[in-house]
Amino acid sequence: MNPIVTVQDAVTAFADFMEPTNAELDAIEQEMPVILADVDLLDAYITTLDRIPSELDNRRIRRARRRALAARVALLNRSTGASQPGGAA
């Protein structure tokens, strides 16, 4: 008979070096507006899963899409500006 053992030691044994680095945490912080805008968009979609979307639902989805797109553009502009020093060419 083989004893049943937990895998707790195997799962937590690697926790010390699997923590996110400061650079990864900074990247997440910069992407947080995009993440939150995507969550709002998903929330707008989820509310309409079990019913036909009303005009108010459609407006909410359109606004959420625009916010998500604007957040992505802002992130792209920040990352592009940071990687190309010297201004416009």
PDB file of N, CA, C and O in Angstrom, chain B, residues numbered from 101:
ATOM      1  N   MET B 101       0.839  -1.168   0.000  1.00  0.00           N
ATOM      2  CA  MET B 101       0.000   0.000   0.000  1.00  0.00           C
ATOM      3  C   MET B 101       0.892   1.240   0.000  1.00  0.00           C
ATOM      4  O   MET B 101       1.819   1.351   0.802  1.00  0.00           O
ATOM      5  N   ASN B 102       0.602   2.158  -0.897  1.00  0.00           N
ATOM      6  CA  ASN B 102       1.359   3.392  -0.992  1.00  0.00           C
ATOM      7  C   ASN B 102       0.685   4.474  -0.143  1.00  0.00           C
ATOM      8  O   ASN B 102      -0.527   4.666  -0.231  1.00  0.00           O
ATOM      9  N   PRO B 103       1.460   5.173   0.667  1.00  0.00           N
ATOM     10  CA  PRO B 103       0.852   6.246   1.465  1.00  0.00           C
ATOM     11  C   PRO B 103       0.494   7.442   0.580  1.00  0.00           C
ATOM     12  O   PRO B 103       1.194   7.750  -0.385  1.00  0.00           O
ATOM     13  N   ILE B 104      -0.586   8.094   0.923  1.00  0.00           N
ATOM     14  CA  ILE B 104      -0.998   9.302   0.212  1.00  0.00           C
ATOM     15  C   ILE B 104      -0.351  10.486   0.916  1.00  0.00           C
ATOM     16  O   ILE B 104      -0.552  10.694   2.113  1.00  0.00           O
ATOM     17  N   VAL B 105       0.411  11.242   0.179  1.00  0.00           N
ATOM     18  CA  VAL B 105       1.086  12.402   0.757  1.00  0.00           C
ATOM     19  C   VAL B 105       0.605  13.657   0.043  1.00  0.00           C
ATOM     20  O   VAL B 105       0.164  13.608  -1.105  1.00  0.00           O
ATOM     21  N   THR B 106       0.698  14.751   0.727  1.00  0.00           N
ATOM     22  CA  THR B 106       0.306  16.016   0.100  1.00  0.00           C
ATOM     23  C   THR B 106       1.466  16.568  -0.699  1.00  0.00           C
ATOM     24  O   THR B 106       2.620  16.198  -0.484  1.00  0.00           O
ATOM     25  N   VAL B 107       1.156  17.434  -1.599  1.00  0.00           N
ATOM     26  CA  VAL B 107       2.187  18.074  -2.408  1.00  0.00           C
ATOM     27  C   VAL B 107       2.477  19.481  -1.892  1.00  0.00           C
ATOM     28  O   VAL B 107       3.045  20.303  -2.611  1.00  0.00           O
ATOM     29  N   GLN B 108       2.097  19.753  -0.678  1.00  0.00           N
ATOM     30  CA  GLN B 108       2.312  21.084  -0.111  1.00  0.00           C
ATOM     31  C   GLN B 108       3.784  21.474  -0.126  1.00  0.00           C
ATOM     32  O   GLN B 108       4.121  22.605  -0.476  1.00  0.00           O
ATOM     33  N   ASP B 109       4.664  20.547   0.253  1.00  0.00           N
ATOM     34  CA  ASP B 109       6.091  20.872   0.256  1.00  0.00           C
ATOM     35  C   ASP B 109       6.589  21.176  -1.150  1.00  0.00           C
ATOM     36  O   ASP B 109       7.395  22.087  -1.337  1.00  0.00           O
ATOM     37  N   ALA B 110       6.127  20.439  -2.120  1.00  0.00           N
ATOM     38  CA  ALA B 110       6.566  20.658  -3.491  1.00  0.00           C
ATOM     39  C   ALA B 110       6.049  21.989  -4.024  1.00  0.00           C
ATOM     40  O   ALA B 110       6.730  22.650  -4.807  1.00  0.00           O
ATOM     41  N   VAL B 111       4.865  22.382  -3.611  1.00  0.00           N
ATOM     42  CA  VAL B 111       4.288  23.629  -4.109  1.00  0.00           C
ATOM     43  C   VAL B 111       4.941  24.828  -3.438  1.00  0.00           C
ATOM     44  O   VAL B 111       5.279  25.801  -4.113  1.00  0.00           O
ATOM     45  N   THR B 112       5.123  24.781  -2.147  1.00  0.00           N
ATOM     46  CA  THR B 112       5.659  25.933  -1.427  1.00  0.00           C
ATOM     47  C   THR B 112       7.173  25.945  -1.355  1.00  0.00           C
ATOM     48  O   THR B 112       7.746  26.925  -0.878  1.00  0.00           O
ATOM     49  N   ALA B 113       7.832  24.916  -1.801  1.00  0.00           N
ATOM     50  CA  ALA B 113       9.284  24.874  -1.719  1.00  0.00           C
ATOM     51  C   ALA B 113       9.930  25.921  -2.626  1.00  0.00           C
ATOM     52  O   ALA B 113      11.044  26.368  -2.351  1.00  0.00           O
ATOM     53  N   PHE B 114       9.256  26.312  -3.687  1.00  0.00           N
ATOM     54  CA  PHE B 114       9.831  27.237  -4.646  1.00  0.00           C
ATOM     55  C   PHE B 114       9.304  28.657  -4.481  1.00  0.00           C
ATOM     56  O   PHE B 114       9.581  29.506  -5.329  1.00  0.00           O
ATOM     57  N   ALA B 115       8.568  28.939  -3.437  1.00  0.00           N
ATOM     58  CA  ALA B 115       7.924  30.237  -3.285  1.00  0.00           C
ATOM     59  C   ALA B 115       8.926  31.376  -3.101  1.00  0.00           C
ATOM     60  O   ALA B 115       8.636  32.503  -3.500  1.00  0.00           O
ATOM     61  N   ASP B 116      10.091  31.119  -2.513  1.00  0.00           N
ATOM     62  CA  ASP B 116      11.028  32.201  -2.246  1.00  0.00           C
ATOM     63  C   ASP B 116      11.541  32.865  -3.522  1.00  0.00           C
ATOM     64  O   ASP B 116      11.603  34.093  -3.587  1.00  0.00           O
ATOM     65  N   PHE B 117      11.900  32.105  -4.509  1.00  0.00           N
ATOM     66  CA  PHE B 117      12.456  32.722  -5.701  1.00  0.00           C
ATOM     67  C   PHE B 117      11.411  32.966  -6.783  1.00  0.00           C
ATOM     68  O   PHE B 117      11.756  33.461  -7.856  1.00  0.00           O
ATOM     69  N   MET B 118      10.171  32.642  -6.542  1.00  0.00           N
ATOM     70  CA  MET B 118       9.130  32.860  -7.534  1.00  0.00           C
ATOM     71  C   MET B 118       8.372  34.164  -7.306  1.00  0.00           C
ATOM     72  O   MET B 118       7.395  34.436  -8.003  1.00  0.00           O
ATOM     73  N   GLU B 119       8.799  34.962  -6.356  1.00  0.00           N
ATOM     74  CA  GLU B 119       8.178  36.257  -6.127  1.00  0.00           C
ATOM     75  C   GLU B 119       8.494  37.169  -7.313  1.00  0.00           C
ATOM     76  O   GLU B 119       9.568  37.067  -7.907  1.00  0.00           O
ATOM     77  N   PRO B 120       7.564  38.059  -7.658  1.00  0.00           N
ATOM     78  CA  PRO B 120       7.851  38.975  -8.771  1.00  0.00           C
ATOM     79  C   PRO B 120       8.957  39.957  -8.396  1.00  0.00           C
ATOM     80  O   PRO B 120       9.079  40.381  -7.247  1.00  0.00           O
ATOM     81  N   THR B 121       9.740  40.297  -9.379  1.00  0.00           N
ATOM     82  CA  THR B 121      10.816  41.257  -9.162  1.00  0.00           C
ATOM     83  C   THR B 121      10.241  42.666  -9.140  1.00  0.00           C
ATOM     84  O   THR B 121       9.079  42.876  -9.490  1.00  0.00           O
ATOM     85  N   ASN B 122      11.050  43.620  -8.732  1.00  0.00           N
ATOM     86  CA  ASN B 122      10.603  45.021  -8.723  1.00  0.00           C
ATOM     87  C   ASN B 122      10.286  45.503 -10.136  1.00  0.00           C
ATOM     88  O   ASN B 122       9.354  46.284 -10.327  1.00  0.00           O
ATOM     89  N   ALA B 123      11.047  45.052 -11.120  1.00  0.00           N
ATOM     90  CA  ALA B 123      10.784  45.439 -12.503  1.00  0.00           C
ATOM     91  C   ALA B 123       9.436  44.897 -12.975  1.00  0.00           C
ATOM     92  O   ALA B 123       8.696  45.591 -13.672  1.00  0.00           O
ATOM     93  N   GLU B 124       9.121  43.667 -12.600  1.00  0.00           N
ATOM     94  CA  GLU B 124       7.828  43.082 -12.976  1.00  0.00           C
ATOM     95  C   GLU B 124       6.681  43.804 -12.286  1.00  0.00           C
ATOM     96  O   GLU B 124       5.633  44.027 -12.893  1.00  0.00           O
ATOM     97  N   LEU B 125       6.868  44.167 -11.030  1.00  0.00           N
ATOM     98  CA  LEU B 125       5.833  44.908 -10.311  1.00  0.00           C
ATOM     99  C   LEU B 125       5.634  46.298 -10.919  1.00  0.00           C
ATOM    100  O   LEU B 125       4.506  46.785 -10.990  1.00  0.00           O
ATOM    101  N   ASP B 126       6.712  46.932 -11.352  1.00  0.00           N
ATOM    102  CA  ASP B 126       6.596  48.231 -12.014  1.00  0.00           C
ATOM    103  C   ASP B 126       5.859  48.112 -13.344  1.00  0.00           C
ATOM    104  O   ASP B 126       5.054  48.977 -13.689  1.00  0.00           O
ATOM    105  N   ALA B 127       6.129  47.048 -14.088  1.00  0.00           N
ATOM    106  CA  ALA B 127       5.441  46.827 -15.358  1.00  0.00           C
ATOM    107  C   ALA B 127       3.950  46.604 -15.129  1.00  0.00           C
ATOM    108  O   ALA B 127       3.124  47.110 -15.890  1.00  0.00           O
ATOM    109  N   ILE B 128       3.604  45.862 -14.100  1.00  0.00           N
ATOM    110  CA  ILE B 128       2.192  45.635 -13.777  1.00  0.00           C
ATOM    111  C   ILE B 128       1.540  46.954 -13.394  1.00  0.00           C
ATOM    112  O   ILE B 128       0.407  47.228 -13.789  1.00  0.00           O
ATOM    113  N   GLU B 129       2.246  47.763 -12.633  1.00  0.00           N
ATOM    114  CA  GLU B 129       1.708  49.063 -12.210  1.00  0.00           C
ATOM    115  C   GLU B 129       1.449  49.960 -13.412  1.00  0.00           C
ATOM    116  O   GLU B 129       0.444  50.670 -13.446  1.00  0.00           O
ATOM    117  N   GLN B 130       2.338  49.938 -14.398  1.00  0.00           N
ATOM    118  CA  GLN B 130       2.139  50.743 -15.606  1.00  0.00           C
ATOM    119  C   GLN B 130       0.971  50.220 -16.431  1.00  0.00           C
ATOM    120  O   GLN B 130       0.265  51.006 -17.063  1.00  0.00           O
ATOM    121  N   GLU B 131       0.759  48.922 -16.436  1.00  0.00           N
ATOM    122  CA  GLU B 131      -0.324  48.330 -17.215  1.00  0.00           C
ATOM    123  C   GLU B 131      -1.661  48.307 -16.479  1.00  0.00           C
ATOM    124  O   GLU B 131      -2.667  47.885 -17.050  1.00  0.00           O
ATOM    125  N   MET B 132      -1.691  48.749 -15.237  1.00  0.00           N
ATOM    126  CA  MET B 132      -2.909  48.664 -14.441  1.00  0.00           C
ATOM    127  C   MET B 132      -4.094  49.408 -15.058  1.00  0.00           C
ATOM    128  O   MET B 132      -5.204  48.881 -14.992  1.00  0.00           O
ATOM    129  N   PRO B 133      -3.938  50.605 -15.657  1.00  0.00           N
ATOM    130  CA  PRO B 133      -5.095  51.234 -16.302  1.00  0.00           C
ATOM    131  C   PRO B 133      -5.696  50.376 -17.425  1.00  0.00           C
ATOM    132  O   PRO B 133      -6.913  50.341 -17.603  1.00  0.00           O
ATOM    133  N   VAL B 134      -4.841  49.695 -18.170  1.00  0.00           N
ATOM    134  CA  VAL B 134      -5.331  48.815 -19.240  1.00  0.00           C
ATOM    135  C   VAL B 134      -6.061  47.619 -18.638  1.00  0.00           C
ATOM    136  O   VAL B 134      -7.116  47.216 -19.130  1.00  0.00           O
ATOM    137  N   ILE B 135      -5.505  47.062 -17.588  1.00  0.00           N
ATOM    138  CA  ILE B 135      -6.127  45.910 -16.939  1.00  0.00           C
ATOM    139  C   ILE B 135      -7.504  46.286 -16.393  1.00  0.00           C
ATOM    140  O   ILE B 135      -8.474  45.552 -16.586  1.00  0.00           O
ATOM    141  N   LEU B 136      -7.586  47.424 -15.715  1.00  0.00           N
ATOM    142  CA  LEU B 136      -8.860  47.854 -15.144  1.00  0.00           C
ATOM    143  C   LEU B 136      -9.882  48.179 -16.226  1.00  0.00           C
ATOM    144  O   LEU B 136     -11.067  47.885 -16.066  1.00  0.00           O
ATOM    145  N   ALA B 137      -9.434  48.783 -17.330  1.00  0.00           N
ATOM    146  CA  ALA B 137     -10.349  49.071 -18.434  1.00  0.00           C
ATOM    147  C   ALA B 137     -10.860  47.772 -19.066  1.00  0.00           C
ATOM    148  O   ALA B 137     -12.029  47.686 -19.444  1.00  0.00           O
ATOM    149  N   ASP B 138     -10.004  46.779 -19.180  1.00  0.00           N
ATOM    150  CA  ASP B 138     -10.433  45.484 -19.714  1.00  0.00           C
ATOM    151  C   ASP B 138     -11.427  44.797 -18.773  1.00  0.00           C
ATOM    152  O   ASP B 138     -12.370  44.147 -19.223  1.00  0.00           O
ATOM    153  N   VAL B 139     -11.208  44.946 -17.472  1.00  0.00           N
ATOM    154  CA  VAL B 139     -12.147  44.369 -16.503  1.00  0.00           C
ATOM    155  C   VAL B 139     -13.510  45.037 -16.638  1.00  0.00           C
ATOM    156  O   VAL B 139     -14.539  44.363 -16.586  1.00  0.00           O
ATOM    157  N   ASP B 140     -13.524  46.361 -16.811  1.00  0.00           N
ATOM    158  CA  ASP B 140     -14.795  47.062 -17.011  1.00  0.00           C
ATOM    159  C   ASP B 140     -15.493  46.599 -18.285  1.00  0.00           C
ATOM    160  O   ASP B 140     -16.714  46.440 -18.307  1.00  0.00           O
ATOM    161  N   LEU B 141     -14.722  46.384 -19.340  1.00  0.00           N
ATOM    162  CA  LEU B 141     -15.307  45.903 -20.591  1.00  0.00           C
ATOM    163  C   LEU B 141     -15.885  44.506 -20.422  1.00  0.00           C
ATOM    164  O   LEU B 141     -16.993  44.232 -20.884  1.00  0.00           O
ATOM    165  N   LEU B 142     -15.156  43.633 -19.773  1.00  0.00           N
ATOM    166  CA  LEU B 142     -15.673  42.286 -19.521  1.00  0.00           C
ATOM    167  C   LEU B 142     -16.913  42.324 -18.648  1.00  0.00           C
ATOM    168  O   LEU B 142     -17.852  41.557 -18.866  1.00  0.00           O
ATOM    169  N   ASP B 143     -16.925  43.205 -17.667  1.00  0.00           N
ATOM    170  CA  ASP B 143     -18.095  43.354 -16.810  1.00  0.00           C
ATOM    171  C   ASP B 143     -19.303  43.799 -17.627  1.00  0.00           C
ATOM    172  O   ASP B 143     -20.414  43.316 -17.408  1.00  0.00           O
ATOM    173  N   ALA B 144     -19.092  44.710 -18.560  1.00  0.00           N
ATOM    174  CA  ALA B 144     -20.190  45.163 -19.419  1.00  0.00           C
ATOM    175  C   ALA B 144     -20.706  44.015 -20.284  1.00  0.00           C
ATOM    176  O   ALA B 144     -21.914  43.875 -20.479  1.00  0.00           O
ATOM    177  N   TYR B 145     -19.804  43.205 -20.795  1.00  0.00           N
ATOM    178  CA  TYR B 145     -20.232  42.053 -21.594  1.00  0.00           C
ATOM    179  C   TYR B 145     -20.956  41.014 -20.740  1.00  0.00           C
ATOM    180  O   TYR B 145     -21.968  40.454 -21.160  1.00  0.00           O
ATOM    181  N   ILE B 146     -20.438  40.763 -19.549  1.00  0.00           N
ATOM    182  CA  ILE B 146     -21.027  39.733 -18.686  1.00  0.00           C
ATOM    183  C   ILE B 146     -22.451  40.086 -18.292  1.00  0.00           C
ATOM    184  O   ILE B 146     -23.303  39.205 -18.182  1.00  0.00           O
ATOM    185  N   THR B 147     -22.713  41.371 -18.078  1.00  0.00           N
ATOM    186  CA  THR B 147     -24.068  41.761 -17.685  1.00  0.00           C
ATOM    187  C   THR B 147     -25.086  41.491 -18.772  1.00  0.00           C
ATOM    188  O   THR B 147     -26.280  41.401 -18.488  1.00  0.00           O
ATOM    189  N   THR B 148     -24.642  41.360 -20.004  1.00  0.00           N
ATOM    190  CA  THR B 148     -25.581  41.130 -21.104  1.00  0.00           C
ATOM    191  C   THR B 148     -25.612  39.677 -21.581  1.00  0.00           C
ATOM    192  O   THR B 148     -26.219  39.384 -22.611  1.00  0.00           O
ATOM    193  N   LEU B 149     -24.977  38.775 -20.861  1.00  0.00           N
ATOM    194  CA  LEU B 149     -24.935  37.381 -21.310  1.00  0.00           C
ATOM    195  C   LEU B 149     -26.297  36.698 -21.273  1.00  0.00           C
ATOM    196  O   LEU B 149     -26.612  35.902 -22.157  1.00  0.00           O
ATOM    197  N   ASP B 150     -27.092  36.996 -20.277  1.00  0.00           N
ATOM    198  CA  ASP B 150     -28.342  36.258 -20.105  1.00  0.00           C
ATOM    199  C   ASP B 150     -29.570  37.015 -20.588  1.00  0.00           C
ATOM    200  O   ASP B 150     -30.699  36.615 -20.304  1.00  0.00           O
ATOM    201  N   ARG B 151     -29.359  38.097 -21.309  1.00  0.00           N
ATOM    202  CA  ARG B 151     -30.495  38.859 -21.824  1.00  0.00           C
ATOM    203  C   ARG B 151     -30.085  39.604 -23.082  1.00  0.00           C
ATOM    204  O   ARG B 151     -28.904  39.712 -23.411  1.00  0.00           O
ATOM    205  N   ILE B 152     -31.071  40.104 -23.758  1.00  0.00           N
ATOM    206  CA  ILE B 152     -30.805  40.910 -24.946  1.00  0.00           C
ATOM    207  C   ILE B 152     -30.342  42.286 -24.469  1.00  0.00           C
ATOM    208  O   ILE B 152     -31.004  42.899 -23.631  1.00  0.00           O
ATOM    209  N   PRO B 153     -29.219  42.779 -24.986  1.00  0.00           N
ATOM    210  CA  PRO B 153     -28.722  44.075 -24.516  1.00  0.00           C
ATOM    211  C   PRO B 153     -29.682  45.214 -24.851  1.00  0.00           C
ATOM    212  O   PRO B 153     -30.180  45.313 -25.972  1.00  0.00           O
ATOM    213  N   SER B 154     -29.928  46.053 -23.881  1.00  0.00           N
ATOM    214  CA  SER B 154     -30.754  47.238 -24.106  1.00  0.00           C
ATOM    215  C   SER B 154     -29.868  48.348 -24.674  1.00  0.00           C
ATOM    216  O   SER B 154     -28.657  48.180 -24.821  1.00  0.00           O
ATOM    217  N   GLU B 155     -30.485  49.469 -24.986  1.00  0.00           N
ATOM    218  CA  GLU B 155     -29.707  50.597 -25.491  1.00  0.00           C
ATOM    219  C   GLU B 155     -28.710  51.079 -24.441  1.00  0.00           C
ATOM    220  O   GLU B 155     -27.591  51.466 -24.775  1.00  0.00           O
ATOM    221  N   LEU B 156     -29.110  51.056 -23.195  1.00  0.00           N
ATOM    222  CA  LEU B 156     -28.204  51.438 -22.111  1.00  0.00           C
ATOM    223  C   LEU B 156     -27.021  50.472 -22.018  1.00  0.00           C
ATOM    224  O   LEU B 156     -25.885  50.896 -21.803  1.00  0.00           O
ATOM    225  N   ASP B 157     -27.289  49.181 -22.178  1.00  0.00           N
ATOM    226  CA  ASP B 157     -26.205  48.193 -22.176  1.00  0.00           C
ATOM    227  C   ASP B 157     -25.248  48.433 -23.339  1.00  0.00           C
ATOM    228  O   ASP B 157     -24.029  48.362 -23.178  1.00  0.00           O
ATOM    229  N   ASN B 158     -25.805  48.713 -24.501  1.00  0.00           N
ATOM    230  CA  ASN B 158     -24.962  48.972 -25.673  1.00  0.00           C
ATOM    231  C   ASN B 158     -24.081  50.194 -25.456  1.00  0.00           C
ATOM    232  O   ASN B 158     -22.910  50.193 -25.836  1.00  0.00           O
ATOM    233  N   ARG B 159     -24.643  51.243 -24.844  1.00  0.00           N
ATOM    234  CA  ARG B 159     -23.840  52.427 -24.546  1.00  0.00           C
ATOM    235  C   ARG B 159     -22.730  52.102 -23.560  1.00  0.00           C
ATOM    236  O   ARG B 159     -21.597  52.556 -23.720  1.00  0.00           O
ATOM    237  N   ARG B 160     -23.055  51.319 -22.547  1.00  0.00           N
ATOM    238  CA  ARG B 160     -22.053  50.945 -21.555  1.00  0.00           C
ATOM    239  C   ARG B 160     -20.918  50.154 -22.197  1.00  0.00           C
ATOM    240  O   ARG B 160     -19.751  50.366 -21.866  1.00  0.00           O
ATOM    241  N   ILE B 161     -21.250  49.248 -23.110  1.00  0.00           N
ATOM    242  CA  ILE B 161     -20.227  48.464 -23.809  1.00  0.00           C
ATOM    243  C   ILE B 161     -19.376  49.369 -24.687  1.00  0.00           C
ATOM    244  O   ILE B 161     -18.152  49.240 -24.713  1.00  0.00           O
ATOM    245  N   ARG B 162     -20.026  50.293 -25.414  1.00  0.00           N
ATOM    246  CA  ARG B 162     -19.262  51.208 -26.269  1.00  0.00           C
ATOM    247  C   ARG B 162     -18.319  52.085 -25.450  1.00  0.00           C
ATOM    248  O   ARG B 162     -17.169  52.290 -25.837  1.00  0.00           O
ATOM    249  N   ARG B 163     -18.800  52.601 -24.322  1.00  0.00           N
ATOM    250  CA  ARG B 163     -17.944  53.425 -23.465  1.00  0.00           C
ATOM    251  C   ARG B 163     -16.778  52.607 -22.914  1.00  0.00           C
ATOM    252  O   ARG B 163     -15.645  53.085 -22.859  1.00  0.00           O
ATOM    253  N   ALA B 164     -17.064  51.380 -22.510  1.00  0.00           N
ATOM    254  CA  ALA B 164     -16.012  50.521 -21.970  1.00  0.00           C
ATOM    255  C   ALA B 164     -14.984  50.189 -23.050  1.00  0.00           C
ATOM    256  O   ALA B 164     -13.786  50.142 -22.772  1.00  0.00           O
ATOM    257  N   ARG B 165     -15.444  49.961 -24.279  1.00  0.00           N
ATOM    258  CA  ARG B 165     -14.517  49.707 -25.389  1.00  0.00           C
ATOM    259  C   ARG B 165     -13.622  50.912 -25.642  1.00  0.00           C
ATOM    260  O   ARG B 165     -12.415  50.774 -25.836  1.00  0.00           O
ATOM    261  N   ARG B 166     -14.236  52.109 -25.637  1.00  0.00           N
ATOM    262  CA  ARG B 166     -13.449  53.322 -25.860  1.00  0.00           C
ATOM    263  C   ARG B 166     -12.430  53.533 -24.757  1.00  0.00           C
ATOM    264  O   ARG B 166     -11.293  53.917 -25.030  1.00  0.00           O
ATOM    265  N   ARG B 167     -12.824  53.287 -23.507  1.00  0.00           N
ATOM    266  CA  ARG B 167     -11.882  53.442 -22.394  1.00  0.00           C
ATOM    267  C   ARG B 167     -10.740  52.433 -22.497  1.00  0.00           C
ATOM    268  O   ARG B 167      -9.585  52.767 -22.234  1.00  0.00           O
ATOM    269  N   ALA B 168     -11.067  51.200 -22.880  1.00  0.00           N
ATOM    270  CA  ALA B 168     -10.024  50.181 -23.019  1.00  0.00           C
ATOM    271  C   ALA B 168      -9.062  50.552 -24.142  1.00  0.00           C
ATOM    272  O   ALA B 168      -7.849  50.405 -23.997  1.00  0.00           O
ATOM    273  N   LEU B 169      -9.594  51.025 -25.248  1.00  0.00           N
ATOM    274  CA  LEU B 169      -8.737  51.432 -26.359  1.00  0.00           C
ATOM    275  C   LEU B 169      -7.886  52.631 -25.975  1.00  0.00           C
ATOM    276  O   LEU B 169      -6.696  52.669 -26.287  1.00  0.00           O
ATOM    277  N   ALA B 170      -8.483  53.615 -25.298  1.00  0.00           N
ATOM    278  CA  ALA B 170      -7.719  54.795 -24.879  1.00  0.00           C
ATOM    279  C   ALA B 170      -6.616  54.411 -23.895  1.00  0.00           C
ATOM    280  O   ALA B 170      -5.519  54.966 -23.952  1.00  0.00           O
ATOM    281  N   ALA B 171      -6.893  53.476 -23.002  1.00  0.00           N
ATOM    282  CA  ALA B 171      -5.871  53.037 -22.048  1.00  0.00           C
ATOM    283  C   ALA B 171      -4.733  52.333 -22.765  1.00  0.00           C
ATOM    284  O   ALA B 171      -3.568  52.516 -22.415  1.00  0.00           O
ATOM    285  N   ARG B 172      -5.067  51.525 -23.772  1.00  0.00           N
ATOM    286  CA  ARG B 172      -4.018  50.843 -24.532  1.00  0.00           C
ATOM    287  C   ARG B 172      -3.166  51.838 -25.321  1.00  0.00           C
ATOM    288  O   ARG B 172      -1.944  51.704 -25.384  1.00  0.00           O
ATOM    289  N   VAL B 173      -3.822  52.841 -25.923  1.00  0.00           N
ATOM    290  CA  VAL B 173      -3.085  53.858 -26.681  1.00  0.00           C
ATOM    291  C   VAL B 173      -2.179  54.653 -25.746  1.00  0.00           C
ATOM    292  O   VAL B 173      -1.030  54.936 -26.087  1.00  0.00           O
ATOM    293  N   ALA B 174      -2.692  55.017 -24.564  1.00  0.00           N
ATOM    294  CA  ALA B 174      -1.878  55.764 -23.604  1.00  0.00           C
ATOM    295  C   ALA B 174      -0.672  54.944 -23.159  1.00  0.00           C
ATOM    296  O   ALA B 174       0.429  55.480 -23.038  1.00  0.00           O
ATOM    297  N   LEU B 175      -0.866  53.659 -22.917  1.00  0.00           N
ATOM    298  CA  LEU B 175       0.245  52.796 -22.532  1.00  0.00           C
ATOM    299  C   LEU B 175       1.256  52.691 -23.663  1.00  0.00           C
ATOM    300  O   LEU B 175       2.463  52.752 -23.427  1.00  0.00           O
ATOM    301  N   LEU B 176       0.779  52.537 -24.864  1.00  0.00           N
ATOM    302  CA  LEU B 176       1.672  52.448 -26.016  1.00  0.00           C
ATOM    303  C   LEU B 176       2.446  53.742 -26.204  1.00  0.00           C
ATOM    304  O   LEU B 176       3.642  53.714 -26.494  1.00  0.00           O
ATOM    305  N   ASN B 177       1.772  54.878 -26.042  1.00  0.00           N
ATOM    306  CA  ASN B 177       2.456  56.159 -26.183  1.00  0.00           C
ATOM    307  C   ASN B 177       3.503  56.356 -25.098  1.00  0.00           C
ATOM    308  O   ASN B 177       4.579  56.891 -25.367  1.00  0.00           O
ATOM    309  N   ARG B 178       3.200  55.927 -23.870  1.00  0.00           N
ATOM    310  CA  ARG B 178       4.180  56.046 -22.793  1.00  0.00           C
ATOM    311  C   ARG B 178       5.392  55.163 -23.069  1.00  0.00           C
ATOM    312  O   ARG B 178       6.531  55.596 -22.893  1.00  0.00           O
ATOM    313  N   SER B 179       5.149  53.927 -23.501  1.00  0.00           N
ATOM    314  CA  SER B 179       6.265  53.020 -23.736  1.00  0.00           C
ATOM    315  C   SER B 179       7.068  53.418 -24.970  1.00  0.00           C
ATOM    316  O   SER B 179       8.285  53.232 -24.996  1.00  0.00           O
ATOM    317  N   THR B 180       6.416  53.958 -25.982  1.00  0.00           N
ATOM    318  CA  THR B 180       7.127  54.410 -27.180  1.00  0.00           C
ATOM    319  C   THR B 180       7.960  55.654 -26.867  1.00  0.00           C
ATOM    320  O   THR B 180       9.096  55.779 -27.324  1.00  0.00           O
ATOM    321  N   GLY B 181       7.397  56.556 -26.098  1.00  0.00           N
ATOM    322  CA  GLY B 181       8.130  57.777 -25.731  1.00  0.00           C
ATOM    323  C   GLY B 181       9.326  57.477 -24.860  1.00  0.00           C
ATOM    324  O   GLY B 181      10.354  58.148 -24.957  1.00  0.00           O
ATOM    325  N   ALA B 182       9.203  56.475 -24.009  1.00  0.00           N
ATOM    326  CA  ALA B 182      10.313  56.135 -23.125  1.00  0.00           C
ATOM    327  C   ALA B 182      11.434  55.426 -23.868  1.00  0.00           C
ATOM    328  O   ALA B 182      12.594  55.515 -23.465  1.00  0.00           O
ATOM    329  N   SER B 183      11.106  54.724 -24.946  1.00  0.00           N
ATOM    330  CA  SER B 183      12.134  53.958 -25.638  1.00  0.00           C
ATOM    331  C   SER B 183      12.823  54.739 -26.752  1.00  0.00           C
ATOM    332  O   SER B 183      13.848  54.295 -27.268  1.00  0.00           O
ATOM    333  N   GLN B 184      12.272  55.914 -27.136  1.00  0.00           N
ATOM    334  CA  GLN B 184      12.864  56.701 -28.199  1.00  0.00           C
ATOM    335  C   GLN B 184      13.226  58.092 -27.689  1.00  0.00           C
ATOM    336  O   GLN B 184      12.421  59.018 -27.798  1.00  0.00           O
ATOM    337  N   PRO B 185      14.404  58.247 -27.145  1.00  0.00           N
ATOM    338  CA  PRO B 185      14.792  59.566 -26.640  1.00  0.00           C
ATOM    339  C   PRO B 185      15.067  60.517 -27.783  1.00  0.00           C
ATOM    340  O   PRO B 185      15.392  60.090 -28.891  1.00  0.00           O
ATOM    341  N   GLY B 186      14.938  61.799 -27.518  1.00  0.00           N
ATOM    342  CA  GLY B 186      15.268  62.781 -28.515  1.00  0.00           C
ATOM    343  C   GLY B 186      14.078  63.451 -29.162  1.00  0.00           C
ATOM    344  O   GLY B 186      14.256  64.369 -29.963  1.00  0.00           O
ATOM    345  N   GLY B 187      12.876  63.026 -28.844  1.00  0.00           N
ATOM    346  CA  GLY B 187      11.687  63.669 -29.382  1.00  0.00           C
ATOM    347  C   GLY B 187      11.363  63.248 -30.794  1.00  0.00           C
ATOM    348  O   GLY B 187      11.796  62.194 -31.259  1.00  0.00           O
ATOM    349  N   ALA B 188      10.599  64.079 -31.471  1.00  0.00           N
ATOM    350  CA  ALA B 188      10.146  63.762 -32.828  1.00  0.00           C
ATOM    351  C   ALA B 188      11.283  63.870 -33.816  1.00  0.00           C
ATOM    352  O   ALA B 188      12.179  64.701 -33.669  1.00  0.00           O
ATOM    353  N   ALA B 189      11.235  63.027 -34.817  1.00  0.00           N
ATOM    354  CA  ALA B 189      12.302  63.045 -35.828  1.00  0.00           C
ATOM    355  C   ALA B 189      11.781  63.590 -37.121  1.00  0.00           C
ATOM    356  O   ALA B 189      12.526  63.686 -38.096  1.00  0.00           O
TER     357      ALA B 189
END
